[in-house]
Structure formats: C-alpha cells, structure tokens
C-alpha cells in the first residue's frame, strides 16, 4: 500500500470511528430524554418520617417541593 493509500485508509477509518461515537452518544441522550419521571412512593416517603421531627404533612410538602424542582431541572 502506498503512503497515499494508507492516508486515505486511515482518514476513512477515523471518520468511521467518529461517526460511531456520535451515533452512540446520540442514542444515549435520546434514551435519557425518553425516560419518564419516577417519584418517591408513599412508602418511601413514609420511611423518612418520625414523629419527633416534622409532621407527615410537612414531609409531603417538602418532598413535593423537591420533586417539582428536580422535574424542572431534568426536563
């Protein structure tokens, strides 16, 4: 193979690798964008609550505010 042919082969190989990387990144980003939000279950929320801290209503308000902020940041 001549040096010119080697250069053409190398350029083609690198272009193909770059395309594969871009395609993989694109697929990963699209998958992340398609995920739906999954919040905490009532059971998970209740696991944080203890009577000597906040009322159950106060915990619910806190979790709702946290989830709302996370939704804003992730959509």
mmCIF file of the N, C-alpha and C atoms, coordinates in Angstrom:
data_MODEL
# 
_entry.id   MODEL 
# 
loop_
_atom_site.group_PDB 
_atom_site.id 
_atom_site.type_symbol 
_atom_site.label_atom_id 
_atom_site.label_alt_id 
_atom_site.label_comp_id 
_atom_site.label_asym_id 
_atom_site.label_entity_id 
_atom_site.label_seq_id 
_atom_site.pdbx_PDB_ins_code 
_atom_site.Cartn_x 
_atom_site.Cartn_y 
_atom_site.Cartn_z 
_atom_site.occupancy 
_atom_site.B_iso_or_equiv 
_atom_site.pdbx_formal_charge 
_atom_site.auth_seq_id 
_atom_site.auth_comp_id 
_atom_site.auth_asym_id 
_atom_site.auth_atom_id 
_atom_site.pdbx_PDB_model_num 
ATOM 1   N N  . UNK A 1 1  ? 0.848   -1.164 0.000  1.00 0.00 ? 1  UNK A N  1 
ATOM 2   C CA . UNK A 1 1  ? 0.000   0.000  0.000  1.00 0.00 ? 1  UNK A CA 1 
ATOM 3   C C  . UNK A 1 1  ? 0.897   1.232  0.000  1.00 0.00 ? 1  UNK A C  1 
ATOM 4   N N  . UNK A 1 2  ? 0.559   2.185  -0.827 1.00 0.00 ? 2  UNK A N  1 
ATOM 5   C CA . UNK A 1 2  ? 1.361   3.407  -0.901 1.00 0.00 ? 2  UNK A CA 1 
ATOM 6   C C  . UNK A 1 2  ? 1.030   4.298  0.297  1.00 0.00 ? 2  UNK A C  1 
ATOM 7   N N  . UNK A 1 3  ? 1.936   5.233  0.588  1.00 0.00 ? 3  UNK A N  1 
ATOM 8   C CA . UNK A 1 3  ? 1.648   6.161  1.698  1.00 0.00 ? 3  UNK A CA 1 
ATOM 9   C C  . UNK A 1 3  ? 0.337   6.933  1.484  1.00 0.00 ? 3  UNK A C  1 
ATOM 10  N N  . UNK A 1 4  ? 0.045   7.269  0.246  1.00 0.00 ? 4  UNK A N  1 
ATOM 11  C CA . UNK A 1 4  ? -1.206  7.994  -0.048 1.00 0.00 ? 4  UNK A CA 1 
ATOM 12  C C  . UNK A 1 4  ? -2.422  7.110  0.251  1.00 0.00 ? 4  UNK A C  1 
ATOM 13  N N  . UNK A 1 5  ? -2.342  5.826  -0.124 1.00 0.00 ? 5  UNK A N  1 
ATOM 14  C CA . UNK A 1 5  ? -3.434  4.893  0.151  1.00 0.00 ? 5  UNK A CA 1 
ATOM 15  C C  . UNK A 1 5  ? -3.597  4.670  1.653  1.00 0.00 ? 5  UNK A C  1 
ATOM 16  N N  . UNK A 1 6  ? -2.466  4.596  2.350  1.00 0.00 ? 6  UNK A N  1 
ATOM 17  C CA . UNK A 1 6  ? -2.518  4.441  3.803  1.00 0.00 ? 6  UNK A CA 1 
ATOM 18  C C  . UNK A 1 6  ? -3.215  5.633  4.457  1.00 0.00 ? 6  UNK A C  1 
ATOM 19  N N  . UNK A 1 7  ? -2.900  6.826  3.958  1.00 0.00 ? 7  UNK A N  1 
ATOM 20  C CA . UNK A 1 7  ? -3.510  8.048  4.494  1.00 0.00 ? 7  UNK A CA 1 
ATOM 21  C C  . UNK A 1 7  ? -5.021  8.047  4.226  1.00 0.00 ? 7  UNK A C  1 
ATOM 22  N N  . UNK A 1 8  ? -5.442  7.655  3.047  1.00 0.00 ? 8  UNK A N  1 
ATOM 23  C CA . UNK A 1 8  ? -6.863  7.582  2.710  1.00 0.00 ? 8  UNK A CA 1 
ATOM 24  C C  . UNK A 1 8  ? -7.561  6.562  3.605  1.00 0.00 ? 8  UNK A C  1 
ATOM 25  N N  . UNK A 1 9  ? -6.933  5.404  3.794  1.00 0.00 ? 9  UNK A N  1 
ATOM 26  C CA . UNK A 1 9  ? -7.493  4.362  4.649  1.00 0.00 ? 9  UNK A CA 1 
ATOM 27  C C  . UNK A 1 9  ? -7.625  4.869  6.082  1.00 0.00 ? 9  UNK A C  1 
ATOM 28  N N  . UNK A 1 10 ? -6.564  5.492  6.590  1.00 0.00 ? 10 UNK A N  1 
ATOM 29  C CA . UNK A 1 10 ? -6.570  5.999  7.964  1.00 0.00 ? 10 UNK A CA 1 
ATOM 30  C C  . UNK A 1 10 ? -7.644  7.070  8.150  1.00 0.00 ? 10 UNK A C  1 
ATOM 31  N N  . UNK A 1 11 ? -7.746  7.988  7.202  1.00 0.00 ? 11 UNK A N  1 
ATOM 32  C CA . UNK A 1 11 ? -8.766  9.035  7.279  1.00 0.00 ? 11 UNK A CA 1 
ATOM 33  C C  . UNK A 1 11 ? -10.174 8.427  7.288  1.00 0.00 ? 11 UNK A C  1 
ATOM 34  N N  . UNK A 1 12 ? -10.385 7.431  6.445  1.00 0.00 ? 12 UNK A N  1 
ATOM 35  C CA . UNK A 1 12 ? -11.694 6.765  6.404  1.00 0.00 ? 12 UNK A CA 1 
ATOM 36  C C  . UNK A 1 12 ? -11.990 6.030  7.691  1.00 0.00 ? 12 UNK A C  1 
ATOM 37  N N  . UNK A 1 13 ? -10.996 5.358  8.212  1.00 0.00 ? 13 UNK A N  1 
ATOM 38  C CA . UNK A 1 13 ? -11.159 4.631  9.472  1.00 0.00 ? 13 UNK A CA 1 
ATOM 39  C C  . UNK A 1 13 ? -11.516 5.595  10.603 1.00 0.00 ? 13 UNK A C  1 
ATOM 40  N N  . UNK A 1 14 ? -10.770 6.695  10.714 1.00 0.00 ? 14 UNK A N  1 
ATOM 41  C CA . UNK A 1 14 ? -11.028 7.670  11.774 1.00 0.00 ? 14 UNK A CA 1 
ATOM 42  C C  . UNK A 1 14 ? -12.402 8.315  11.618 1.00 0.00 ? 14 UNK A C  1 
ATOM 43  N N  . UNK A 1 15 ? -12.807 8.602  10.385 1.00 0.00 ? 15 UNK A N  1 
ATOM 44  C CA . UNK A 1 15 ? -14.138 9.172  10.149 1.00 0.00 ? 15 UNK A CA 1 
ATOM 45  C C  . UNK A 1 15 ? -15.220 8.187  10.580 1.00 0.00 ? 15 UNK A C  1 
ATOM 46  N N  . UNK A 1 16 ? -15.016 6.915  10.309 1.00 0.00 ? 16 UNK A N  1 
ATOM 47  C CA . UNK A 1 16 ? -15.967 5.893  10.721 1.00 0.00 ? 16 UNK A CA 1 
ATOM 48  C C  . UNK A 1 16 ? -16.054 5.780  12.230 1.00 0.00 ? 16 UNK A C  1 
ATOM 49  N N  . UNK A 1 17 ? -14.918 5.823  12.909 1.00 0.00 ? 17 UNK A N  1 
ATOM 50  C CA . UNK A 1 17 ? -14.901 5.772  14.368 1.00 0.00 ? 17 UNK A CA 1 
ATOM 51  C C  . UNK A 1 17 ? -15.615 6.983  14.971 1.00 0.00 ? 17 UNK A C  1 
ATOM 52  N N  . UNK A 1 18 ? -15.372 8.147  14.394 1.00 0.00 ? 18 UNK A N  1 
ATOM 53  C CA . UNK A 1 18 ? -16.036 9.365  14.874 1.00 0.00 ? 18 UNK A CA 1 
ATOM 54  C C  . UNK A 1 18 ? -17.552 9.247  14.717 1.00 0.00 ? 18 UNK A C  1 
ATOM 55  N N  . UNK A 1 19 ? -17.999 8.702  13.588 1.00 0.00 ? 19 UNK A N  1 
ATOM 56  C CA . UNK A 1 19 ? -19.429 8.530  13.347 1.00 0.00 ? 19 UNK A CA 1 
ATOM 57  C C  . UNK A 1 19 ? -20.042 7.551  14.354 1.00 0.00 ? 19 UNK A C  1 
ATOM 58  N N  . UNK A 1 20 ? -19.327 6.475  14.656 1.00 0.00 ? 20 UNK A N  1 
ATOM 59  C CA . UNK A 1 20 ? -19.818 5.520  15.656 1.00 0.00 ? 20 UNK A CA 1 
ATOM 60  C C  . UNK A 1 20 ? -19.976 6.165  17.027 1.00 0.00 ? 20 UNK A C  1 
ATOM 61  N N  . UNK A 1 21 ? -19.010 6.981  17.408 1.00 0.00 ? 21 UNK A N  1 
ATOM 62  C CA . UNK A 1 21 ? -19.061 7.656  18.703 1.00 0.00 ? 21 UNK A CA 1 
ATOM 63  C C  . UNK A 1 21 ? -20.244 8.622  18.748 1.00 0.00 ? 21 UNK A C  1 
ATOM 64  N N  . UNK A 1 22 ? -20.402 9.423  17.698 1.00 0.00 ? 22 UNK A N  1 
ATOM 65  C CA . UNK A 1 22 ? -21.520 10.372 17.647 1.00 0.00 ? 22 UNK A CA 1 
ATOM 66  C C  . UNK A 1 22 ? -22.858 9.641  17.721 1.00 0.00 ? 22 UNK A C  1 
ATOM 67  N N  . UNK A 1 23 ? -22.968 8.540  17.009 1.00 0.00 ? 23 UNK A N  1 
ATOM 68  C CA . UNK A 1 23 ? -24.201 7.756  16.995 1.00 0.00 ? 23 UNK A CA 1 
ATOM 69  C C  . UNK A 1 23 ? -24.498 7.194  18.384 1.00 0.00 ? 23 UNK A C  1 
ATOM 70  N N  . UNK A 1 24 ? -23.478 6.685  19.052 1.00 0.00 ? 24 UNK A N  1 
ATOM 71  C CA . UNK A 1 24 ? -23.662 6.134  20.398 1.00 0.00 ? 24 UNK A CA 1 
ATOM 72  C C  . UNK A 1 24 ? -24.101 7.206  21.374 1.00 0.00 ? 24 UNK A C  1 
ATOM 73  N N  . UNK A 1 25 ? -23.483 8.362  21.308 1.00 0.00 ? 25 UNK A N  1 
ATOM 74  C CA . UNK A 1 25 ? -23.845 9.468  22.195 1.00 0.00 ? 25 UNK A CA 1 
ATOM 75  C C  . UNK A 1 25 ? -25.275 9.911  21.906 1.00 0.00 ? 25 UNK A C  1 
ATOM 76  N N  . UNK A 1 26 ? -25.621 10.022 20.641 1.00 0.00 ? 26 UNK A N  1 
ATOM 77  C CA . UNK A 1 26 ? -26.973 10.433 20.252 1.00 0.00 ? 26 UNK A CA 1 
ATOM 78  C C  . UNK A 1 26 ? -28.016 9.458  20.801 1.00 0.00 ? 26 UNK A C  1 
ATOM 79  N N  . UNK A 1 27 ? -27.769 8.159  20.656 1.00 0.00 ? 27 UNK A N  1 
ATOM 80  C CA . UNK A 1 27 ? -28.712 7.152  21.173 1.00 0.00 ? 27 UNK A CA 1 
ATOM 81  C C  . UNK A 1 27 ? -28.843 7.259  22.695 1.00 0.00 ? 27 UNK A C  1 
ATOM 82  N N  . UNK A 1 28 ? -27.735 7.446  23.383 1.00 0.00 ? 28 UNK A N  1 
ATOM 83  C CA . UNK A 1 28 ? -27.766 7.536  24.846 1.00 0.00 ? 28 UNK A CA 1 
ATOM 84  C C  . UNK A 1 28 ? -28.548 8.766  25.303 1.00 0.00 ? 28 UNK A C  1 
ATOM 85  N N  . UNK A 1 29 ? -28.327 9.888  24.648 1.00 0.00 ? 29 UNK A N  1 
ATOM 86  C CA . UNK A 1 29 ? -29.037 11.114 25.009 1.00 0.00 ? 29 UNK A CA 1 
ATOM 87  C C  . UNK A 1 29 ? -30.531 10.959 24.744 1.00 0.00 ? 29 UNK A C  1 
ATOM 88  N N  . UNK A 1 30 ? -30.894 10.359 23.627 1.00 0.00 ? 30 UNK A N  1 
ATOM 89  C CA . UNK A 1 30 ? -32.311 10.156 23.315 1.00 0.00 ? 30 UNK A CA 1 
ATOM 90  C C  . UNK A 1 30 ? -32.970 9.228  24.314 1.00 0.00 ? 30 UNK A C  1 
ATOM 91  N N  . UNK A 1 31 ? -32.280 8.188  24.742 1.00 0.00 ? 31 UNK A N  1 
ATOM 92  C CA . UNK A 1 31 ? -32.846 7.279  25.739 1.00 0.00 ? 31 UNK A CA 1 
ATOM 93  C C  . UNK A 1 31 ? -33.094 8.011  27.053 1.00 0.00 ? 31 UNK A C  1 
ATOM 94  N N  . UNK A 1 32 ? -32.164 8.856  27.447 1.00 0.00 ? 32 UNK A N  1 
ATOM 95  C CA . UNK A 1 32 ? -32.326 9.604  28.688 1.00 0.00 ? 32 UNK A CA 1 
ATOM 96  C C  . UNK A 1 32 ? -33.513 10.561 28.574 1.00 0.00 ? 32 UNK A C  1 
ATOM 97  N N  . UNK A 1 33 ? -33.670 11.191 27.424 1.00 0.00 ? 33 UNK A N  1 
ATOM 98  C CA . UNK A 1 33 ? -34.755 12.147 27.235 1.00 0.00 ? 33 UNK A CA 1 
ATOM 99  C C  . UNK A 1 33 ? -36.116 11.454 27.239 1.00 0.00 ? 33 UNK A C  1 
ATOM 100 N N  . UNK A 1 34 ? -36.184 10.194 26.889 1.00 0.00 ? 34 UNK A N  1 
ATOM 101 C CA . UNK A 1 34 ? -37.441 9.478  26.803 1.00 0.00 ? 34 UNK A CA 1 
ATOM 102 C C  . UNK A 1 34 ? -37.880 8.874  28.132 1.00 0.00 ? 34 UNK A C  1 
ATOM 103 N N  . UNK A 1 35 ? -37.021 8.887  29.102 1.00 0.00 ? 35 UNK A N  1 
ATOM 104 C CA . UNK A 1 35 ? -37.386 8.305  30.393 1.00 0.00 ? 35 UNK A CA 1 
ATOM 105 C C  . UNK A 1 35 ? -38.434 9.178  31.056 1.00 0.00 ? 35 UNK A C  1 
ATOM 106 N N  . UNK A 1 36 ? -39.389 8.543  31.702 1.00 0.00 ? 36 UNK A N  1 
ATOM 107 C CA . UNK A 1 36 ? -40.395 9.285  32.436 1.00 0.00 ? 36 UNK A CA 1 
ATOM 108 C C  . UNK A 1 36 ? -39.957 9.428  33.882 1.00 0.00 ? 36 UNK A C  1 
ATOM 109 N N  . UNK A 1 37 ? -40.428 10.486 34.488 1.00 0.00 ? 37 UNK A N  1 
ATOM 110 C CA . UNK A 1 37 ? -40.075 10.764 35.867 1.00 0.00 ? 37 UNK A CA 1 
ATOM 111 C C  . UNK A 1 37 ? -40.667 9.712  36.782 1.00 0.00 ? 37 UNK A C  1 
ATOM 112 N N  . UNK A 1 38 ? -39.878 9.232  37.693 1.00 0.00 ? 38 UNK A N  1 
ATOM 113 C CA . UNK A 1 38 ? -40.348 8.293  38.710 1.00 0.00 ? 38 UNK A CA 1 
ATOM 114 C C  . UNK A 1 38 ? -40.080 8.947  40.055 1.00 0.00 ? 38 UNK A C  1 
ATOM 115 N N  . UNK A 1 39 ? -41.140 9.320  40.726 1.00 0.00 ? 39 UNK A N  1 
ATOM 116 C CA . UNK A 1 39 ? -41.004 9.958  42.028 1.00 0.00 ? 39 UNK A CA 1 
ATOM 117 C C  . UNK A 1 39 ? -40.967 8.928  43.141 1.00 0.00 ? 39 UNK A C  1 
ATOM 118 N N  . UNK A 1 40 ? -40.961 9.419  44.352 1.00 0.00 ? 40 UNK A N  1 
ATOM 119 C CA . UNK A 1 40 ? -40.949 8.543  45.513 1.00 0.00 ? 40 UNK A CA 1 
ATOM 120 C C  . UNK A 1 40 ? -42.343 7.970  45.750 1.00 0.00 ? 40 UNK A C  1 
ATOM 121 N N  . UNK A 1 41 ? -42.391 6.735  46.193 1.00 0.00 ? 41 UNK A N  1 
ATOM 122 C CA . UNK A 1 41 ? -43.665 6.132  46.558 1.00 0.00 ? 41 UNK A CA 1 
ATOM 123 C C  . UNK A 1 41 ? -44.066 6.636  47.945 1.00 0.00 ? 41 UNK A C  1 
ATOM 124 N N  . UNK A 1 42 ? -45.331 6.452  48.295 1.00 0.00 ? 42 UNK A N  1 
ATOM 125 C CA . UNK A 1 42 ? -45.783 6.840  49.636 1.00 0.00 ? 42 UNK A CA 1 
ATOM 126 C C  . UNK A 1 42 ? -44.995 6.085  50.704 1.00 0.00 ? 42 UNK A C  1 
ATOM 127 N N  . UNK A 1 43 ? -44.703 4.826  50.430 1.00 0.00 ? 43 UNK A N  1 
ATOM 128 C CA . UNK A 1 43 ? -43.933 4.024  51.391 1.00 0.00 ? 43 UNK A CA 1 
ATOM 129 C C  . UNK A 1 43 ? -42.521 4.591  51.568 1.00 0.00 ? 43 UNK A C  1 
ATOM 130 N N  . UNK A 1 44 ? -41.887 4.984  50.465 1.00 0.00 ? 44 UNK A N  1 
ATOM 131 C CA . UNK A 1 44 ? -40.547 5.564  50.560 1.00 0.00 ? 44 UNK A CA 1 
ATOM 132 C C  . UNK A 1 44 ? -40.579 6.882  51.319 1.00 0.00 ? 44 UNK A C  1 
ATOM 133 N N  . UNK A 1 45 ? -41.594 7.685  51.053 1.00 0.00 ? 45 UNK A N  1 
ATOM 134 C CA . UNK A 1 45 ? -41.721 8.955  51.773 1.00 0.00 ? 45 UNK A CA 1 
ATOM 135 C C  . UNK A 1 45 ? -41.915 8.702  53.264 1.00 0.00 ? 45 UNK A C  1 
ATOM 136 N N  . UNK A 1 46 ? -42.764 7.749  53.596 1.00 0.00 ? 46 UNK A N  1 
ATOM 137 C CA . UNK A 1 46 ? -43.060 7.455  54.999 1.00 0.00 ? 46 UNK A CA 1 
ATOM 138 C C  . UNK A 1 46 ? -41.835 6.954  55.749 1.00 0.00 ? 46 UNK A C  1 
ATOM 139 N N  . UNK A 1 47 ? -40.911 6.332  55.033 1.00 0.00 ? 47 UNK A N  1 
ATOM 140 C CA . UNK A 1 47 ? -39.727 5.796  55.703 1.00 0.00 ? 47 UNK A CA 1 
ATOM 141 C C  . UNK A 1 47 ? -38.843 6.893  56.284 1.00 0.00 ? 47 UNK A C  1 
ATOM 142 N N  . UNK A 1 48 ? -39.020 8.137  55.830 1.00 0.00 ? 48 UNK A N  1 
ATOM 143 C CA . UNK A 1 48 ? -38.229 9.256  56.348 1.00 0.00 ? 48 UNK A CA 1 
ATOM 144 C C  . UNK A 1 48 ? -38.875 9.915  57.568 1.00 0.00 ? 48 UNK A C  1 
ATOM 145 N N  . UNK A 1 49 ? -40.141 9.690  57.746 1.00 0.00 ? 49 UNK A N  1 
ATOM 146 C CA . UNK A 1 49 ? -40.908 10.410 58.762 1.00 0.00 ? 49 UNK A CA 1 
ATOM 147 C C  . UNK A 1 49 ? -40.758 9.792  60.137 1.00 0.00 ? 49 UNK A C  1 
ATOM 148 N N  . UNK A 1 50 ? -40.527 10.657 61.101 1.00 0.00 ? 50 UNK A N  1 
ATOM 149 C CA . UNK A 1 50 ? -40.591 10.233 62.501 1.00 0.00 ? 50 UNK A CA 1 
ATOM 150 C C  . UNK A 1 50 ? -41.360 11.307 63.262 1.00 0.00 ? 50 UNK A C  1 
ATOM 151 N N  . UNK A 1 51 ? -42.078 10.914 64.255 1.00 0.00 ? 51 UNK A N  1 
ATOM 152 C CA . UNK A 1 51 ? -42.977 11.819 64.979 1.00 0.00 ? 51 UNK A CA 1 
ATOM 153 C C  . UNK A 1 51 ? -42.246 12.978 65.649 1.00 0.00 ? 51 UNK A C  1 
ATOM 154 N N  . UNK A 1 52 ? -40.989 12.797 66.008 1.00 0.00 ? 52 UNK A N  1 
ATOM 155 C CA . UNK A 1 52 ? -40.293 13.862 66.729 1.00 0.00 ? 52 UNK A CA 1 
ATOM 156 C C  . UNK A 1 52 ? -39.650 14.898 65.800 1.00 0.00 ? 52 UNK A C  1 
ATOM 157 N N  . UNK A 1 53 ? -39.816 14.728 64.500 1.00 0.00 ? 53 UNK A N  1 
ATOM 158 C CA . UNK A 1 53 ? -39.220 15.693 63.574 1.00 0.00 ? 53 UNK A CA 1 
ATOM 159 C C  . UNK A 1 53 ? -40.305 16.600 63.001 1.00 0.00 ? 53 UNK A C  1 
ATOM 160 N N  . UNK A 1 54 ? -40.789 16.260 61.840 1.00 0.00 ? 54 UNK A N  1 
ATOM 161 C CA . UNK A 1 54 ? -41.809 17.056 61.161 1.00 0.00 ? 54 UNK A CA 1 
ATOM 162 C C  . UNK A 1 54 ? -43.090 16.242 61.077 1.00 0.00 ? 54 UNK A C  1 
ATOM 163 N N  . UNK A 1 55 ? -44.194 16.943 60.871 1.00 0.00 ? 55 UNK A N  1 
ATOM 164 C CA . UNK A 1 55 ? -45.448 16.214 60.683 1.00 0.00 ? 55 UNK A CA 1 
ATOM 165 C C  . UNK A 1 55 ? -45.427 15.542 59.316 1.00 0.00 ? 55 UNK A C  1 
ATOM 166 N N  . UNK A 1 56 ? -46.284 14.572 59.148 1.00 0.00 ? 56 UNK A N  1 
ATOM 167 C CA . UNK A 1 56 ? -46.364 13.866 57.860 1.00 0.00 ? 56 UNK A CA 1 
ATOM 168 C C  . UNK A 1 56 ? -46.709 14.850 56.742 1.00 0.00 ? 56 UNK A C  1 
ATOM 169 N N  . UNK A 1 57 ? -47.591 15.803 57.027 1.00 0.00 ? 57 UNK A N  1 
ATOM 170 C CA . UNK A 1 57 ? -47.974 16.812 56.029 1.00 0.00 ? 57 UNK A CA 1 
ATOM 171 C C  . UNK A 1 57 ? -46.764 17.670 55.644 1.00 0.00 ? 57 UNK A C  1 
ATOM 172 N N  . UNK A 1 58 ? -45.968 18.053 56.631 1.00 0.00 ? 58 UNK A N  1 
ATOM 173 C CA . UNK A 1 58 ? -44.775 18.862 56.341 1.00 0.00 ? 58 UNK A CA 1 
ATOM 174 C C  . UNK A 1 58 ? -43.780 18.084 55.476 1.00 0.00 ? 58 UNK A C  1 
ATOM 175 N N  . UNK A 1 59 ? -43.618 16.775 55.759 1.00 0.00 ? 59 UNK A N  1 
ATOM 176 C CA . UNK A 1 59 ? -42.739 15.955 54.926 1.00 0.00 ? 59 UNK A CA 1 
ATOM 177 C C  . UNK A 1 59 ? -43.270 15.885 53.503 1.00 0.00 ? 59 UNK A C  1 
ATOM 178 N N  . UNK A 1 60 ? -44.584 15.679 53.332 1.00 0.00 ? 60 UNK A N  1 
ATOM 179 C CA . UNK A 1 60 ? -45.179 15.629 51.992 1.00 0.00 ? 60 UNK A CA 1 
ATOM 180 C C  . UNK A 1 60 ? -44.932 16.921 51.230 1.00 0.00 ? 60 UNK A C  1 
ATOM 181 N N  . UNK A 1 61 ? -45.118 18.046 51.909 1.00 0.00 ? 61 UNK A N  1 
ATOM 182 C CA . UNK A 1 61 ? -44.873 19.343 51.267 1.00 0.00 ? 61 UNK A CA 1 
ATOM 183 C C  . UNK A 1 61 ? -43.410 19.487 50.857 1.00 0.00 ? 61 UNK A C  1 
ATOM 184 N N  . UNK A 1 62 ? -42.516 19.049 51.723 1.00 0.00 ? 62 UNK A N  1 
ATOM 185 C CA . UNK A 1 62 ? -41.085 19.116 51.422 1.00 0.00 ? 62 UNK A CA 1 
ATOM 186 C C  . UNK A 1 62 ? -40.739 18.236 50.218 1.00 0.00 ? 62 UNK A C  1 
ATOM 187 N N  . UNK A 1 63 ? -41.210 16.979 50.225 1.00 0.00 ? 63 UNK A N  1 
ATOM 188 C CA . UNK A 1 63 ? -40.929 16.082 49.101 1.00 0.00 ? 63 UNK A CA 1 
ATOM 189 C C  . UNK A 1 63 ? -41.526 16.605 47.803 1.00 0.00 ? 63 UNK A C  1 
ATOM 190 N N  . UNK A 1 64 ? -42.735 17.140 47.860 1.00 0.00 ? 64 UNK A N  1 
ATOM 191 C CA . UNK A 1 64 ? -43.356 17.687 46.649 1.00 0.00 ? 64 UNK A CA 1 
ATOM 192 C C  . UNK A 1 64 ? -42.537 18.834 46.084 1.00 0.00 ? 64 UNK A C  1 
ATOM 193 N N  . UNK A 1 65 ? -42.029 19.689 46.958 1.00 0.00 ? 65 UNK A N  1 
ATOM 194 C CA . UNK A 1 65 ? -41.207 20.811 46.506 1.00 0.00 ? 65 UNK A CA 1 
ATOM 195 C C  . UNK A 1 65 ? -39.892 20.313 45.889 1.00 0.00 ? 65 UNK A C  1 
ATOM 196 N N  . UNK A 1 66 ? -39.281 19.321 46.517 1.00 0.00 ? 66 UNK A N  1 
ATOM 197 C CA . UNK A 1 66 ? -38.031 18.749 45.987 1.00 0.00 ? 66 UNK A CA 1 
ATOM 198 C C  . UNK A 1 66 ? -38.279 18.108 44.630 1.00 0.00 ? 66 UNK A C  1 
ATOM 199 N N  . UNK A 1 67 ? -39.329 17.293 44.516 1.00 0.00 ? 67 UNK A N  1 
ATOM 200 C CA . UNK A 1 67 ? -39.633 16.631 43.235 1.00 0.00 ? 67 UNK A CA 1 
ATOM 201 C C  . UNK A 1 67 ? -39.963 17.655 42.151 1.00 0.00 ? 67 UNK A C  1 
ATOM 202 N N  . UNK A 1 68 ? -40.684 18.718 42.478 1.00 0.00 ? 68 UNK A N  1 
ATOM 203 C CA . UNK A 1 68 ? -41.005 19.743 41.489 1.00 0.00 ? 68 UNK A CA 1 
ATOM 204 C C  . UNK A 1 68 ? -39.733 20.400 40.952 1.00 0.00 ? 68 UNK A C  1 
ATOM 205 N N  . UNK A 1 69 ? -38.803 20.683 41.847 1.00 0.00 ? 69 UNK A N  1 
ATOM 206 C CA . UNK A 1 69 ? -37.537 21.301 41.432 1.00 0.00 ? 69 UNK A CA 1 
ATOM 207 C C  . UNK A 1 69 ? -36.731 20.334 40.558 1.00 0.00 ? 69 UNK A C  1 
ATOM 208 N N  . UNK A 1 70 ? -36.692 19.057 40.937 1.00 0.00 ? 70 UNK A N  1 
ATOM 209 C CA . UNK A 1 70 ? -35.966 18.068 40.138 1.00 0.00 ? 70 UNK A CA 1 
ATOM 210 C C  . UNK A 1 70 ? -36.594 17.901 38.755 1.00 0.00 ? 70 UNK A C  1 
ATOM 211 N N  . UNK A 1 71 ? -37.916 17.930 38.680 1.00 0.00 ? 71 UNK A N  1 
ATOM 212 C CA . UNK A 1 71 ? -38.587 17.835 37.380 1.00 0.00 ? 71 UNK A CA 1 
ATOM 213 C C  . UNK A 1 71 ? -38.207 19.010 36.497 1.00 0.00 ? 71 UNK A C  1 
ATOM 214 N N  . UNK A 1 72 ? -38.193 20.213 37.094 1.00 0.00 ? 72 UNK A N  1 
ATOM 215 C CA . UNK A 1 72 ? -37.792 21.409 36.324 1.00 0.00 ? 72 UNK A CA 1 
ATOM 216 C C  . UNK A 1 72 ? -36.376 21.274 35.780 1.00 0.00 ? 72 UNK A C  1 
ATOM 217 N N  . UNK A 1 73 ? -35.488 20.759 36.605 1.00 0.00 ? 73 UNK A N  1 
ATOM 218 C CA . UNK A 1 73 ? -34.088 20.646 36.209 1.00 0.00 ? 73 UNK A CA 1 
ATOM 219 C C  . UNK A 1 73 ? -33.838 19.532 35.198 1.00 0.00 ? 73 UNK A C  1 
ATOM 220 N N  . UNK A 1 74 ? -34.719 18.515 35.181 1.00 0.00 ? 74 UNK A N  1 
ATOM 221 C CA . UNK A 1 74 ? -34.488 17.348 34.338 1.00 0.00 ? 74 UNK A CA 1 
ATOM 222 C C  . UNK A 1 74 ? -35.378 17.284 33.106 1.00 0.00 ? 74 UNK A C  1 
ATOM 223 N N  . UNK A 1 75 ? -36.122 18.318 32.827 1.00 0.00 ? 75 UNK A N  1 
ATOM 224 C CA . UNK A 1 75 ? -36.948 18.324 31.616 1.00 0.00 ? 75 UNK A CA 1 
ATOM 225 C C  . UNK A 1 75 ? -36.629 19.518 30.771 1.00 0.00 ? 75 UNK A C  1 
# 
